[in-house]
């Protein structure tokens, strides 16, 4: 099996042999990603993984430190066109934390937002684009904002706008605690 490991901003990535021998009590959350042209695209929209492991041309795994927030998009199609649009914003946790089981996410994660269908996914993507236009990384956004956004989507109400003022207050409160 061809395997390629790339490191991010955290400490150097362990070897594939070390990764394969790790138990489920590892403190990193592993997220499976895939790409098969015109059929499936399972990728990260945002987030800073500790490292990536490339299994082959189609499959890879991204690992996240506890409390990291990331967004994953799932797009599937058949010969007639797109059959599934899904966007999830999740927060990584350890195997000892309360977490939800999510396919492709080990040991699990806190689900902050779940958008299903083209209309909802496009609405969330426009909110993410607006956050990035403010110069804010979506992974640094207040977790309760993602929950509020998900609740508003479910109610089909007006979507909340994330402001630089909210972000500044969140960052100050995070530093003080």
Secondary structure, 3 states (H helix, E strand, C coil): CCCEEEECCCCCCCCHHHHHCCCCCCCCEEEEEEEECCCEEEEEEECCCCEEEECCCCEEEEEECCCCEEEEEEEEEECCEEEEEEEEEEEECCCCCCCEEECCEEEEEEEEEEEECHHHHHHHHHHHHHHHHCCCCHHHCCHHHHHHHHHHHHHCCCCCCCCHHHHHHHHHHHHHC
